[in-house]
């Protein structure tokens, strides 16, 4: 009994008194008067306990993250179990029960705790609480504060639907000029406000850049937009391994976002299965400090900044599709760096929120997917190649596992023995450590390369350069030997020279097909070609100029 009385009050006194009056107001009446008329202590306490139990069920008190929450007038806020114990004791005092009845308060408290445990709070990601209203994204309507709008977080600015971004747009156009990448960033931030019970968002966003390129401004702005108390900042490693993992999961549960300001070198490689589960927001066991174990269902989306991407051993399709890397490659000169830009952007928070809302709309319209971007696919290919000598070999040889332009085209099937010999030769030429044939095959399978068994052994399906060679020979056969001779000669139009296809360009300029493919992939030939149906037509004079600038040797 005395243990409950001496607990320090963690809640603000005004909010505590308001909650006390709310629950007691649901108990008052003839039933309470009748309960207090009971002559025996046990019967009296049981009768008051039943009224208290019914009042708590009807009140705003509920349970989230293993602790009780209550409606404060704007949002649902956490209350300590000690405060809940104080509340039960003070309710008994307000009922003016005889002193002898207080010896039974522990039993009443246990019953009331069980009631709260059965009232699970389920925050709605589509509900955003501002300083001036509650905004329902799904219905696109603003409402006054009310307990029916279930949310445990609020943002520290007003909702202003008429505001538009200006400074934020200028900033993004400078540090991230690619419009598709801007769209992906916008849609990912918009997906934060989509309930994961409605759509399973399984992407972690990583902003990669060496420094002085705007990542920290994005970090500070997103923290401000979502509200710092609504964003956690744990490193990825702290959420997938270690003794503190359960405590950390309990802390992030219910947050809008976990934004790691810098990824450490080995964090991704610690436990790839747990990382995939975390990115997908799958239910995870958690335990707050001094609390009980519970299942965390409200795992936030993950976002991180990185100067260099960490080593990733698992390159299965399941892992690759869960990571999206946006490169911040524009380095801002010191003379043009604006250290107070993050603070200047605070005035645009309502407008930036509206910009994020546009991204949410597009994300939903895309079928709950981020906008496809070939540039981002190339970034992932490059990252994948850096993580393994096998993938680096496949990337440099342009042996791809997919072909985007023609979905149903068959790949070139290459013997696994021949492919492995090519890999070993490449490793020797590049002073790289080669993997054994078993690991080589496992890495290719995890990366999504098709394989099948034939009477002559196992073969892999390859696109890219391998497919180009295959199509080239097929075309040459179909044209009975005339194809190569025809495309090897330039075509004259309007006083200009043109070459048809990559092979034709290679033949006209005495380059290898690999040199042409690499220049094309690295976008060095931008502006020198156009498409005639599915055929690439090159301006020979423009390409020759680029070849001279790059000082590329011809045959």
WOFEN-V808725 format. One line per field, one symbol per residue. phi: phi as a letter, one per 30 degrees, with the letter a starting at -180 (. if undefined). psi: psi as a letter, one per 30 degrees, with the letter a starting at -180 (. if undefined). A space follows every 50 residues. Layout:
BEGIN
phi = ???
psi = ???
END
This chain:
BEGIN
phi = .deddcddddddeddddddeddddddcekddddddddedceddddddddd dddddddddddabahibdbbdcjbbdcdbddddddddddddddddhdded dddcddddddddddddddcddbdcddcbccdcacccddchbcbddaddcd acbbcdaddbdddbdbdddddddddbdddddddddddddddeccddddbd dbbccbccadkhbjddddedddedddjddcbcbdddddccbjdceddddd ddejddaccddaddecddddadddddddddidebdbaddiccdacdccdd dcbacbdbdddbddcdeddedccbccdcccddeedcdcdcdedddedcee ddddddddddddedddihbdedbdddddddeddddddadddddddddicc cbbddbdcddddcceddddddddddddddchcdddddddedddddddjdd bacbecjdbcdbcidddeddddddddddchidddddddcdccbhiccbbc idddddddchcdddddddddddidceicbbcchccdccdddddeddeddd hddcd
psi = eeeeegkkjelkeeeeeeeeeeeeffekaeeeeeeffkekeeeeeeeeee eeeeeeefafkakkhglkllkffelklkkleeeeeeeeeeeeeffhllef fffgeeeeeeeeeeeeffikkjkjffkkjlfflkkjeefhkkllkkffjj kfllkhllkjffkkkdeeeeeefefifjeeeeeeeeeeeefegkkffekj jhkkkkjklflhgfeeeeeeeeeeefkeffklhkleefffllfgeeeeee efkflekjjkfkklegeffejeeeeeeeefgkkkkljlkgalklkjfhkl lkkllkekklkjejhleeeeffkkkjkjfjkklefgkjfgeeeefefgee eeeeeeeeeeeeeefghhllkkjeeeeeeeeeeeeffkeeeeeeeefhjl fljeejegkklkkkkeeeeeeeeeeeeefghlkklleeeeeeeeeffgkk llklfgaklkkkabeeeeeeeeeeeeeeghffeeeeffklkkkhglkkkk leeeeeeeghlleeeeeeeeeggfgkfgllkjcgkkkkjeeeeeeeeeef hkkl.
END
